[in-house]
């Protein structure tokens, strides 16, 4: 019996610790002392940024001042305000970012979007999509600075903070991190569980609502916590809505490689006054992602081919809606996309100082600030999400 007790004494702690991450941990204090604003990370599981492609060649001032692409080439609908050399420079970079030569992609390189016999033709849907994505990239860089500029924690050089095609694609025609509506199938053997009790990667394998994206990153539902066990007309959120909110928060935590205190003060998760300014950045980021999904991706409509009919693989999810973006699409496990490298400085034509054909960027309630200091932000008192 004594031997059995010893075995139990050894095995039980091992069993209890089986779900824990063993090994060394890194801690970083990101807020004032006493606020429990500490990031804890496992250095062995940190996401790796990888090699970032160098610019195709040096772009000189003389090249930028040359003839405009809109007059030299036919059917240039987006980049006509750039010089011919800038245009060709960006086109060469885009083939590396999205359909690099030598890859397994069908028609890699220029022919991924173009008919080599008629470069001006729009016969390939990928060219129509690429044009819309260029508009989207310019819109992000010109109009969504409240989300990403302050994320770099500096003032000098913020004009170079932004995105390029590489930020999301990383050499893939479709970004690896994407989502489509996960409508439950009542005819499935698992039945209709109303979106819950199915551990899924999208919510860190928690038994929470596994599709918080349809309502929050495409729809405009309010993102709330603090649900009530017995909801009434006066309740701010029902339990199911609260679980969906936590599902989204779990996704954001994974997508950025951070824990809750990257944005929230654990003394009071709901209180904005004591939160970090990153919470304000996230507020704008949610609205930026909605803008991208609704006004650029879903807006392409039937341009996206039906599943099984695309030349380059499926572009739609199992329920027919196109694959869309979430936080992980850009961040890919790090809180600063590409580890903070500012590629935009090498591709100024993507900054897009123009009036984007998208709705006006939302203004955070109670005048949410975008301060230079990451620790002095006074966030909105009661934001909508």
Secondary structure by P-SEA (a helix, b strand, c coil): caaaaaaaaaaaaaaaaccccccbbbbbbcccccccbbbbbccccccccccccccccccccccccccccccccccccccccccaaaaaaaaaaaaaacccccccccccccccccccccccccccaaaaaaaaaaaaaaaaacccccccccccccccccccccccccccccccccccccccccccccccccccccccccccccccccccccccccccccccccccccccccccccccccaaaaaaaaaaaaaaaaaaccccccccccccccccccccaaaaaaaaaaaaaaaaacccccccccccccccccccccccccccccccccccccccccccccccccccccccccccccccccccccccccccccccccccccccccccc
